[in-house]
Each structure stands twice: as C-alpha cells, then as structure tokens.
C-alpha cells in the first residue's frame, strides 16, 4: 500500500513438500493417506493461503472501490486472487 496505494493481483503458490515424498504410499488415493502426512501440508499450505488473503483483501476492496469510477470499457481491471494448485490437485 505504501508503494503503490493499491493491490490488483495476489498470486499464491506455497505448499510444503510432503514428508516421506519418496514413499510409494504417497501416491495412493487421499483417503488411504495417514493424517500425519496431511497435517503439515494443511497447516502450512492452507493457513498461509488464508493469511495471505486476509492481509490482501482489505487493500483489494479499496482498489475495487477506486476502480468503480472507471468507464465500463475498463471494468475488467478488478482485483484478482489466483491460488495455484499442485500436482495433488489433479
């Protein structure tokens, strides 16, 4: 905010490498995984996505309000959040 006064885009792609990635069971269906493998992934991955959005959205709301006075031809300039998935999201 101090540098640009607005935020048009948040791109988020942070997730830890699962423990025991070389373990063949990691490739099993998610319901066959044990919770000890998923806890660190969700704690870091989901929490950091949530916190990034919480910190950024207020500025994005202000940005959208500033952009609301723009003509209809420029209305595609609204803020956007992009959450990038991993290979596990297939």
C-alpha positions as CSV (number, residue, x, y, z in Angstrom):
1,X,0.0,0.0,0.0
2,X,2.8,2.4,0.9
3,X,4.5,1.9,-2.5
4,X,1.6,1.7,-5.0
5,X,-1.6,2.5,-3.0
6,X,-3.4,-0.4,-4.5
7,X,-3.4,-4.2,-5.0
8,X,-4.6,-5.6,-8.3
9,X,-3.3,-9.2,-8.0
10,X,-2.4,-11.8,-5.4
11,X,-0.8,-14.9,-6.8
12,X,-0.5,-17.6,-4.1
13,X,1.5,-20.8,-4.6
14,X,3.1,-22.0,-1.3
15,X,2.9,-25.5,0.0
16,X,5.5,-27.6,1.8
17,X,6.9,-30.8,0.4
18,X,5.1,-33.7,2.0
19,X,7.2,-35.7,4.4
20,X,8.4,-39.1,3.1
21,X,7.7,-38.0,-0.5
22,X,9.8,-40.9,-1.8
23,X,7.4,-43.3,0.0
24,X,5.3,-45.0,-2.7
25,X,2.2,-44.8,-0.4
26,X,2.2,-41.0,-1.0
27,X,0.8,-41.7,-4.5
28,X,-2.1,-43.6,-3.0
29,X,-5.6,-42.1,-3.1
30,X,-6.0,-39.4,-0.5
31,X,-8.4,-41.4,1.7
32,X,-5.6,-44.0,2.1
33,X,-3.1,-41.5,3.5
34,X,-2.5,-41.2,7.2
35,X,-3.2,-37.9,8.9
36,X,0.4,-37.4,9.9
37,X,1.2,-36.8,6.3
38,X,-1.6,-34.3,5.7
39,X,-1.3,-32.3,8.9
40,X,1.9,-30.4,8.0
41,X,0.6,-29.8,4.4
42,X,-2.6,-28.3,5.6
43,X,-1.1,-26.4,8.5
44,X,1.4,-24.6,6.2
45,X,-0.4,-24.6,2.9
46,X,-4.0,-23.8,3.9
47,X,-3.0,-21.5,6.8
48,X,-0.7,-19.4,4.6
49,X,-3.3,-19.2,1.8
50,X,-5.8,-18.0,4.4
51,X,-3.4,-15.5,6.0
52,X,-2.3,-14.1,2.6
53,X,-5.9,-13.5,1.6
54,X,-6.8,-11.9,5.0
55,X,-3.9,-9.5,4.6
56,X,-4.5,-8.6,1.0
57,X,-8.3,-8.5,0.6
58,X,-8.8,-5.2,2.5
59,X,-6.5,-3.4,0.1
60,X,-8.1,-5.2,-2.8
61,X,-11.5,-3.9,-1.6
62,X,-10.1,-0.4,-1.6
63,X,-8.7,-0.9,-5.0
64,X,-12.0,-2.1,-6.3
65,X,-13.7,1.0,-4.9
66,X,-11.2,3.2,-6.6
67,X,-11.8,1.4,-9.9
68,X,-15.6,1.7,-9.6
69,X,-15.4,5.1,-11.1
70,X,-13.8,3.8,-14.3
71,X,-15.8,3.6,-17.5
72,X,-17.5,0.3,-18.5
73,X,-14.8,-0.4,-21.1
74,X,-12.2,-0.6,-18.4
75,X,-14.2,-2.5,-15.9
76,X,-12.1,-5.7,-16.3
77,X,-9.5,-4.0,-14.1
78,X,-10.9,-5.5,-10.9
79,X,-8.6,-7.1,-8.3
80,X,-8.0,-10.9,-8.6
81,X,-6.7,-13.7,-6.4
82,X,-5.1,-16.7,-8.1
83,X,-4.5,-19.8,-6.0
84,X,-2.1,-22.1,-7.8
85,X,-2.7,-25.8,-7.2
86,X,-0.1,-28.6,-7.1
87,X,0.1,-31.9,-8.9
88,X,-2.0,-33.2,-6.0
89,X,-5.0,-31.2,-7.2
90,X,-5.4,-33.3,-10.3
